[in-house]
Amino acid sequence: MPVSFLEIDIKLFGINSLKEKRSIVKRLLSEIRSKYNISAIELANQNSKEILTLGIAFVSLDKSSTFRTQESLIEYLERKYTVENVYKEVYD
């Protein structure tokens, strides 16, 4: 069973406070956790209002479904936000 890990940097615009950012992060994490059945956290840059770094992990039955889920998740995030960097790793 492949295990997938993604680290995704998202550029945030118009955020005036860390409280506002945390509200966005909380909502986003809840959305992607329920939509994709994954584990997700704010991995880094907690004190930055401009950058959100997500750490995402999930297990799949096979590599093809792993890659489909990765691409679907990235496309979903790109439709809503400005995704700057994506690091993907799959472990067998």
JOSUL-V539238 format. One record per pair of residues at least 4 apart in sequence whose C-alpha atoms are under 6 Angstrom apart, sorted by the first residue. I is the first residue (numbers start at 1). GAP is how many residues later the second one is. Records with the same first field share a line. If there is no record, write none. Layout:
# JOSUL-V539238
I->GAP + GAP
This chain:
# JOSUL-V539238
1->59 + 60 + 61
2->57 + 58 + 89 + 90
3->55 + 56 + 87 + 88
4->53 + 54 + 85 + 86
5->51 + 52 + 83 + 84
6->49 + 50 + 81 + 82
7->47 + 48 + 79 + 80
8->45 + 46 + 77 + 78
9->43 + 44 + 74 + 75 + 76
10->41 + 42 + 72 + 73 + 74
11->39 + 40 + 71
12->38 + 39
18->31
22->4
25->4
29->4
32->4
33->4 + 5
38->20
39->17 + 18
40->15 + 16
41->13 + 14
42->11 + 12
43->10 + 11 + 12
44->9
60->6
69->4
77->4
78->4 + 5
